Structures are given as structure tokens and as C-alpha cells.
């Protein structure tokens, strides 16, 4: 039996085969889950291409997390398709160019608000879509990057991740009575399309492997996928509001 036998999961964030969410989706299927992917707008064709490489090509639904109407339509579609479901992956993040790369002081609220909305408030929007379909409880897992310190070039996305971490704790508080767990997996740097869009990403790559006690491979996301699938399973029934670090131990070391 797989860890996720019989589970029905909504997976966001699959853009290419290099996406963290792709590795999670693949392992979730390998562990017995039935999944549906989400995508939006112009990236839909990339998601479709990646989905065709999964063991069982899943359905893809359009979900713009900044559109309230999409929350309603996605929930209705999932209810028609499955009736009830068991979990969801939040792997959504976006910031305008001015919010990244050392231009922290140049970003204006209209830019920052987009980053916070898409990268943090979207966790609440995802819960709005799926939690009503979890009468017996379930698991929401989000992908994070440690927001306890400042990072070179990460700038307002770091602020958005701090908001994501706080949002997950409050969702854990308010959804716990319904049996819904909300946790984050804080991953070390992985070479994804999203990472390549961050100016100065090499500054993470250059130091991580040498400083992490367990070492780190920026081309291997399998450990992140394993931790996430475990959190989506029933093996952490009393864990919520938590941030699980999968970064080789880097977060626990000093300079």
C-alpha cells in the first residue's frame, strides 16, 4: 500500500518537469493518490506538457488564485468530479521584477501587493476552494523558503514568504477544529524555472552545499517531494502550523 492510497489531491504549481510541484505530483501518484493539477493563462501549455510526463496524465483546471470567481468555479468542479477530497499542495509564488534582485527600495506598494497576494494570501484562497470538500479533515501543504532572515536578491519575495508563514499558522488555528492540518515545507534552493527568474540565485547555490551539514544538491528535489508527500499523508495526524525544513540542515547553522 502506498502512503496516499485512496487520497484525492489538488496540486498547484506544476510548470515544467523541473518544478518542485512536478516531483511531488509524480511521487503522490506513485504512492496511490489521484490528483488534479491547476494552471493559469499563458503557462497552461507548459503545465499540459509537464502533465503528459506523469505516470497517469491528470486533469488540469484553470485556477487564478487572485480571482474570487475562480475559487468558486474550482470548488464546484472538484465537487462534481470527486465529491470530497483529502488535501492540496500550495506551490504558488510570483513577484514583479522590481521586487527582486536588489531593487528592494525601488518597489512600490502596487508591486509589493501583487507579490503578497499571489504568494501568501493565495494560501487562504486555496483553502477557500478545497476545505469545504474535506468533511473528514485533510492536509494542506505549502512550499516555502526560509523567511526568518534576509537573503541576497530575494527582497520582497522574502517578505511575501514571511506573510505565507504567518498565514499558514493562522489557517492552522482556524481550520484545526475541522480536522484540517496546514503545514509548510521550507525547501533549500532547487534549480527551477522560478529560481532562475531570481537575479543572483547563484549566491544561494554557491554556499548551500558547503554549509548544510547534510550537503545539498540544487538539482535534486526528491527529498522535498518525500517530505511533502509524508505531510499530505495520514502519518502526521497531530502536526499543524509547522514548518518542516528540507534544506540539508542549512537553517540550523551559523555563518
N, C-alpha and C positions, 0 to 999 in steps of 0.2 A: 504493500500500500504506500502511496505517495503522501507527503505531508499535506498536500492540498486536495486530496481526493474528494470530489463532490463539491468543491468550492466554486463559486461564481464571482469573478473579479473584473472590475473595470480598471484598465491600465492606461494612464495618460503618458505622454512624453516620448513615445517611440517615433524618432525621426529617421534614424539610419540604423544599420546593424551595429554601429559603434556606440549608440545611445545606451546609457545605463538601463533605461527602461526596457530596451530590447532584450538585454541579458536577463532581466527579471522576468519578462514575459515568457521567454523561452524556458527558463527553469520552472516557472509556475506551471506551464503546460506539461513539462516533463514530470512534475510532481502531482499531476492529476487534475489541475484546475481547468475550468472552462473560462475563457477570457474574451472580453471585448475591448478593442482599442479606441482611443479618441484621437482626433486630429482637428486641424482648422485651416481654412483658407488655402493659401498657396503651398503650404507644406504637406497638404493631403497626399499629393502624388508621391512624396518621399516616404510617407508612412505606409502607403499602399505597397510600395516596392519592398520596404523592410518587412511588412506583414507577410508577404509571399515567401519569405525565407524562414518563417517559423515552422515548427513541426506540423501544426494544423493551422492553416491560414484563418485568422479570426475576422470577424466583422469589425468594421471601423465606423464610428459615428462621429459626426461633427460636434464639437463642444468648444465654444468660445467662452471661457470662464468669466470674461468681463461682461457678458450679455445675460441678463436675468432671464430672458426668454429661453435661452439655450439650457439653463438649469432645468426649467420646466419640461422642455421637449426631450432632453436626455433622460430625465427621470421617467417620463411617460413611456419612452421607448424601452428602457430597461424593464419596466414593469410588464409591458406587453410581451417582451421576449422571455423574461425569467420569472416574473412574479416577485420573487425575493432574491437577495444576493448576500454575499458574505464579506466583501472587502473591496478596497480600492487603493491604487497607487497614485500619489501626487508627485509628478515629476515635471513640474511646470515652472518656468522662470523666464523672464525677459526684462531687459532694461535698455532704454535708448542709448545710443553710442556715447553721448556726453556723460552718462552716469558711470562709465567705466574707463580705465586706462590712465588715471592720474589727473582727470579733469573734475575732481570732486567739487571744487569751489565754483566751477562754472555751471553746474547743473541747477536748473530752476525747478520749482515745485511741479510745474506741469510735466517735467520729465520724471522727477522722482516719484510722483503719484502713479505713473504708469508702472514703474518698477515694483512698487509696493502692492499695487492692485493685482498685477499678473503673477507676482512671485510669492505673495504672502496671503492676501485676502482670498485668493483663489482656493486656498485650502478650505476655507469656510464655504465657498461656493460649491466645491466638490462634495463636501458633507451635505449641503442642502440637496444635492442631486441624488445621493445614494443612501443616506441614513434612513429616510422614510421606508426604504425597502429592506431594512435589516431588523425585523421584529424580534429576532432571537439574538441580536447583537452582532458584532463583526469587528473588523480591523481596518483602520485607515493608516497607511504608512506614507510618509513624505520623505523625499530625498533632500538632504541639507548639506551645507558646507559651513564648518565651524564659525559661528558668529560671536564668539567670546572675545576675539581680538580683531584688530585691523589687519588687513592684508594689502600688499602692494597691488595696485591697479584694480582691486575688486570693488572698492569705492561704495557707491550707493547700492550695489547688489549685496554687499555685506550688510548694509543697513536693512535691506529687504529680507535677508536671511534671518537677521535678529528678530524682525517682525514675524517671520514664519515660525521661529522657535517659540515665541510668546503665544502666537495664535494657537499652536498645537497644544500648549499647556491649558489654555482656556477651553479649547474644544474638548480636551480630555476631561476637564472638570464638569462641563455641562452635558456631555454625551455619556459619561460613565454610568449614570443611573439607567441608561438604556442598554447597557452591556456593550457599548461601542468603545473600543480602545483606539487611541490616537497617539502614534509614536513617530519619531523621525530617525532616519539612518543618516548619520553625518559621514560622508564618504571622503576619502582622500582624493587628490586630483587625478582624473582619468582623461585621456585624450579623446574627447568627444567633439562633435561639431560645436556645441555650446562653449566648451572650454577654449577651442581655437578662436572663438569670436572675442575672447577677452584679451586685450592688449597686455603683454607682459606675462602671459600664462607660463612662459618658460621659467620665470622666477620661482614658481611653485615646483616645477619639475626638477630644477637643478638642485634643490636642497632636500626634498622629501625623503628620497630613498636612503640617504646617508644619515638622516636624523631620526627616522622612525625605527624604534627598537626591533621591529619585525621586518624591516625593509619595506619597500613599496615599488610596485611596477605600474606605471601610468598607463600601460597598455592592457592591463588585466583587471577586468571589473567583476570577476567571478565571485570574489569574497563579498562584494556589495550585494550581488544577486542572492547569495546564500543567506545572508543576514536578513535581507528584506523578505524573502520567502518564509523564513522562520517566523518573522514578526507577523506575517499575514496568516500564518497557520494557527492552530489551537495550542501551540506549545508555550505561549506566553500569556496565559489566561488572566493573570493579575498584574500585568505590566501596562501602564498607560502614562502619558505625559512624559515619556522618557526620550532621551537622545542616545542612540547606540552609535558609538564611534567605530567606523570600519576604515581605519587610516594607518594601519601598521603601528599604532601607538603614538603617532606624532603629537597628538593633542596633549599628551601627558608629559612631554619632555620640555626642558628649557632650551634656551639658545645655545 
